[in-house]
Amino acid sequence: MTETVKQWLDALNSKQISARESVELVLKRVEITDDKIDALLNTRPQQALALADEIDTKRTNGESVGPLAGLPIAVKDLLCEKDIECTCASKILKGYFPPYNATVIEKLNNAGAIIVGRLNMDEFAMGSSTENSAFKQTKNPWDIERIPGGSSGGSAASVAARQFPLTIGTDTGGSIRQPAGLCGVTGLKPTYGRVSRYGLVAYASSLDQIGPLTLNAEDAAIALKVIAGHDSKDSTSADISVPDYMANLEGEINGMKIGVPKEYFKAGIDAEVNSAVKTALEHLQNLGAEVVEISLPHTDYAIATYYIVATAEASSNLARYDGIHYGARAKNTPSLADVYKKSRREGFGDEVIRRIILGTYVLSSGYYDAYYLKALKVRTLIKQDFDNAFEKVDAIVTPTSPTTAFKIGEKTDDPLQMYLSDIFTVSVNLAGLPGISIPCGFSKTNLPIGMQLLGKPFAEKTLLKLANAYQKATDFHTKRPAVCGIQ
């Protein structure tokens, strides 16, 4: 059985399966499942099979191959791949073929991973449900009437349905962790600066981070080792050595202190989510961890702060898509002003327009000091809360999402309720910290529940160790939705 990254690589390296057979297998799984969940925007079977044949030839000839050689994967549709269409699930970028590869794509290619397709997402990564894609609605494999989360909904749904053992997503305010939690998979958001953002189509430049979605923490450790590292092309990339995340993965967690912030367990959290996370904390205690209550006093301001900072940066980043510099140009436009207005109105969806307007407003004269500068000050306070907490604990545990996956269309008419889906995840991006979501239970209606582990800057090793210890003691991460049709 090939499901996890480790299983795939063991089978490939021992020649139980060839790279070509690996690609053929995932293509078959996609054929079985994707008409039900719509995780993929496109696949490129011939190109993938040609790369697989090259890797098989190298293995046969005894040539060296990369650590992921022959592993079939898929990537979120906002990472630039040379001469491969990159739309960010937006009409305005339909037909855009980047002339270069993102650094993460280069690293995956050099490691021998075979990119088979590109995954659906909320347009320009703006959303919590993948309902904002211009092209299709991805469904949750556990219940196709429900959302998979967002904005990396395609990435999470694909792993949950066992289409691919590894997908790559991005996280601006929880966009890896929240869909991972709702789809019952493992999603890692690295420390800001740990993974190069070069070639990532930006939503909010001070918040965006690229990370892996996998079935378990071991697989996330394998993937992070490949994609992490300093990049001279990215001025926000941290020049810090990348540890061997697998080296201490199996170690005991005796004596590790885990903080539980009282602000995250208030009214508004679903009772089943609350119960599952508290049961998971008991599991960690039984494994030797010490659980202590902590306080993150500025948590209540996180959503407002995030949506000011993120939309302000989005307003700036998306100004280039005007039908002149980048993006599709509207027809029948008698003036330059009409080109701008009509191209953006036709090219952007409602949620993107909403966030551009909000971001432009908070940056405008007369409101900059009142909103944007104040939000930056509160962002500093939120980071200080975490700094103070990490003087006492090694990691922090919270729910990933306040509820299980809601039904498609349930919150589309209430943007504020939709934004509250990110209430437990946005603080991590504001503070630039690493976080991982792992499955910790199921609701009575068989919907996954996620637990979030948060760490000190560049302490991914600690989070992966904790997550691995928990997953060795439980089996939630091994459960499969009926839709997956695994072979």
N, C-alpha and C positions, 0 to 999 in steps of 0.2 A: 504493500500500500504506500503510495506516495502522496502525502498531504503537506507535511511541514517542509520548510526549507532544508532542515537537517536530513530528513528522509530522502528528499530529492537529491541532495548533494552526495549522500552516501551511495545511493543507487547509481548516480552518474559516475562517481569516482571509481566504483568497483565494477563498472561496465555492465551492471545488471540491466541498465537502460541506456540507450544512446541519446544524444542531444536531439536528434531528429525525432525519436520516439517521444521524448519529453514534450516537444512542441506539438506534435500530433495529438498527444493526450490532452493538453490544455485546450487545444482547438476543439476537440470533441466535447470536452466539458462545457466550453463556451456555447457550442451548438445546442447542447442539452438544456442549458440553464438561462441563457441570456434573453431569450424571447419572453421569459417570465420576470426577470429582474431588471433588465435594461441597464446594466452596469457600464457597458462599453460603448464608446462613441464610434470606434472603428478598430479593426484588426488589420494586420498586414502579413498574412500567412506565408506568402512566397518569399518575402524578404527574411522572415524569421527562420524558415526552413533552410534557406541558403546559408545563413549564419550558423545554424545548427550543423550543417554538413561540414563547414569549415572547422568547427570545434571538434567534430568526430574525426576528421582527418588528422588534426593535430594530435589527438589522443592516440590514434592508431600508430602514428609515426613517433610517438614518445616525446613529442614537443611539450614544453611547459604551457599550461593553461591557467587562467585566472581562478580565484577562489570561488567564483559563482559560475564557472564555465558550464554552459548548457542549461542553466536554470531559467525557465520561462517566467517573465514578469510582465506587469503592465504599469503605466504611469499616469498620473493625473494630467488632465489636458491643459496645464499651464506651465509645463516645463518644456523649454525650447529644445527641439531635436532638428538637426540640420535636414532641410528639404522634406520635413514631415509636417503636415498641417497642424497648426496650434491655434485653437479657437477660444480657449478659456470658456467654452460652452456659451459663446456670445455670437450673435449675428454680425457684430461689427468687425470681428476678426475672421469671419468665414473667408477661406481662401488665403490666409496668411501662412507662408512657409518660411520659417526662420532660416537665416543663412549660417547658423552656428549651433553648437550644442551647449546646453547648460552644463556647468561643472559636474553636477550630480549625474547627468546622463553620460558624460565622459568617463566618470569613475565606474559606473555600472557597465558600460561597454568594455572598458579595460579589464574589468573583473570577469568578463565572459558571460554576463547575464544577457539573455535574449529578450529584448522588448518586443512583445507580440501585439500590443495594442495600447490605446489611450482611453482613459476612464472619464465617465461623466462626472459633473460637478455643478455646484451652484455657480452661476455666471460671475466671472472674475472673483471667485471664492467668497461671494457675498451671500451668505445664507446658512441656515442650520438644518436644512431638510432636503436639499437637492431638488427642491421644487422650482428653483429659479433658473434652471438650465434652459437655454433657448431651444434645445433640440429634443429632449426626452425626459421622462420622469423615472428615475431609478427607484426600485421598490426594495423593501427590506426582505431578505430571503426567509426570515422567520414568519412573516405575514405580509404577503404582497399587497395588502390594502394599506400598509403603513409605510412611513418614511424611513429611510436608512440613516438619517442624520445628514449633517453637511458641515462644511462644503465638500469634504472628501467622501461623499456618500457612495459614489461609484467604487472608490478604492476599498472601502470597508465591506460593501455588499459583495464585491468580487471575491474577497478572501473568505468571507462567511459562506458563500456558495461553493467554495473549493474550486473556483475557476483557476486561480493562481495562488501559489504559496506565499508570494510577496508582491505587494503593490506599494507604490510611492505616493504619498499625499503631502499636503501642506497644512499648517496650523497657524492661523492668525489670532483666533480667540477660542480655540477648541476644536478646530476643523479636522484634526486627526482623532483626538481623544473622544469627542462626543459621538461621532458615527461608529467608532470602534466599540464604545460602550453599548450603543443601541443595536449593533449587529452581532455582539458577542465575540469579538476578536480582540487582539492586542494591538494597541496603537501608541507609538512613542513619539512625543514631541521633544526633540533635543533642546539643550540650552541655546539661546540666541547666540549665533556666532560659531556654533559647533559644526554646522553644515553650511557650505557655501550657498548663497542665494543667487549667484551669478547665473543668468539664464532663466530665472524664475520670473514670470510676469507678475509684477508687484501689485498687491492690493494695499497693504499698509507696511511700508518698508521697515519700520522699527519694531514690528510685531511678527511678520511672516517668518516661518521656519519650516524646512523640509524634513520629513521623517518617514519611517517605514510602518506599514500595517501588515501584520503577520498573525499566525495562529497562536504563537506563544512567545514568551520572553527570550528564550534561547534563539529563536529565529530573528527576533528584533536585534539581539546582540550581534549576530552574524552580519545582518544588513548594515547596522550602524557603523561597524568597523570599516566597511567598504566606502560608505558615502561621507563619513566625517573627515575633517581635516582642514587646515589652513589653505586659503586660496588667495593669491595675490590679485586676482581679478575682482575680489569682493572686499571692499574697505571695511566692512563690518565683520569679516571672518576673523575668528580668534586664532592667534598664533600660539596654540597650545597643543602639545603632543597628544596623539590619540592612543588611549590605553588598549590593551587586549581585553575586550569586554567578556570574552569567554573564560579568561584565566581564573577568575574568582567567582564564577557564576554559581557553582555548586556549594559554596561555603555556607556555613551555618549562620543564622541571624540572631543567635543568642546575645542578649544584652543590647541589641539595637533599640533605640528609643523612637517610638512612632507618635507623632503629635496628631491629636484629633481636634480641629478647630470648632469651638462651640457654635460659631456663626454659621457653619455649614449644615447644622442639624436642627433647623428651625421649622416653623410652620411653613407649608408650601411644598415640602419634600414628600413624595409619595410614600405611603406607609410600607409598601413592599420593598421599595428602594432602601429606605431607612433600615429596615430589618435585615436585608441582605448584606449591607455594608457593615452593620454592627456584628453580624455573625462572622463575616470575613475578618474583622478585627479580633474576634475571639480565636479564630484559626491562627492568626499571626502571633497572638499571645501564647498559644499552645506550642508554637514553634520556637518560642524563647524570646520574642520581642516584648519590650515594655511599652505599654500604651499610656500616654499621659494627655490630659486635656490642655489645650493651648488656646490662645485668642489671637485672631487677626482682625483687630477692631475696625479697620477701614473697608472691610469686605462689602458692606452695604453700598459703597460708592463705586464699586468696580464696574458695574454695567454702564452707568452713566459716563464714567471716565473713559472706558473702552470705546464707546460709540461716539465720543467726541474726538478722541485721538485717531481712531481708525478711519472715521469718515473724513476727517481733515486730510489725512495722508492719501486717502483714496481720491479725493477731489483733485489733489495735485498730480497724483500718478496717472489718473485717467484723462487728464486734460489733453494729452497727446493724441487721443483717439477722436479725431475731428474730421475725418474724410480728406484731410490734406497731408498731415504728417504720417498718420497710421490709420488703418481702418477703412471699411467700405465707404465709398462716396455715394451719397444720394443723387438720384437723377432729377432733372428738371428743376435746377436751382439757379435762379436768375442773378444771384449776388453771392459774394463770399460769405456774408452773414447767413444767408440761407443754406449754404453748403454745411456750415458748422451746425446750425440748429437742426436741419432735417436729417443729416447724417447721424447725429447723436440721438435724436428722437427715434429714428428707425432702427438704429443699431443696438442701443441699450435697452434692457428690460426694466420693468418698473422698480424693482428693488435696487438695482444699480443707480438708477436716476434718483431714487429717494436718498441714497447715501451720498451721492455727489452733491445734491442740493443741501443736505444737512452739513456736509463738510465745508462747502463753500460759505455757508451762513456763519459757522463758528470761526472761520478765518477772516471774515469780512471786517472792514473798518467799523469800530464801535462795539464789536462783539468779541474780537480776538482776545482781549484781556479778560473779559467777563467769563468766557467759556474755555477757549483753548489753553491759555496760560494757566488758568486755575486747574484744568484737567491735568496738565503736566505736573503741577505741584502735588495734586492728590496721587498721581502715579508714583511719585517719589515716596509718599507716605505708605502706599501699599507695598512697595518694595522694602521699606524699612520694617514693616510688620513681619514680612518673611525673614528678613535678616535677623530680627530679634528672636523669632521662633526657632530658627536654625542654630542659635546659640545653645538651645536646650535639647533639640531632637535631631535625629539623623534623617528622618523623612516625615512627610505629612500624608495622612490618608483622608480622602473625602469621597462622596459619591461623584461619579462622572457627570451625570445628568439628574435633575430633580425628578424625572419621570422616565418610564419606558417609552418606546417609540409610539408617537401619536399617529392618528390616521391621516392619510394624504388629504390635503385640503382643509384640515381641521383648524389650522391657525393662519391660513394665508390672508384672511381679512383682518387680522389683528397683529400688526407688526410688533407691538410692544410685548405681547405674549410670546411671540416667536423669539424675540431677543432674549427673553428670560430663560430660554433653553440653554443659554451659554453661561448662566449665572455662576456655575462652579468651575468654569474653565478659563474665563477671560483674565483673571488676576495673574495667572501664570505667565501669560504673554506680556502683560504690563510690566512684570518683574523680570522677564527674560529667563525664567527658570525652566528646568526640564520637568516633564511629566509623562506618566504612562497610564493608560487605561487598560485594565484587564477584566475579564468576565468574573463575576462573583456570585451569580445566581440567576434565577429565572422567576418571572411573575407567575401567578396562577394561570394566566393565559399563554404561558410558554414564550414570553418575550424576554430577551437577555437584559441583565442588569450589570452595569459596569462600576468598578471601583477605581479611583484615581490615586496614584502615588506621586507625590511631588518631592523634589530634592533640591539640594544646594546647587549653585551654578557648577556645571560640568561634573555633576555627581551621577551621571547616567549609570555608572557601574553599580552604585548602591541601589538604585531603583530596579535595575535588571536583576540583581541578586535577590532582593525582596520579592519581586514579582515571580521569579523562578521558584523560590522556596514555596510560595503560596500555591503555584500551579502544580508543583510536585505533590502537594498534599490534597489537591482537589482535582475535579475533572470537568469543571464547567467549560474550560477552553477546548475540550475535545468533542463537545456536543455538536451535532450537525443538523441543520435544517433539512426538512424533507425535500425541499426543492433542489438540493445540490446534485442528486443523481450521481454520486461519486462512484468511480470504478477503480 
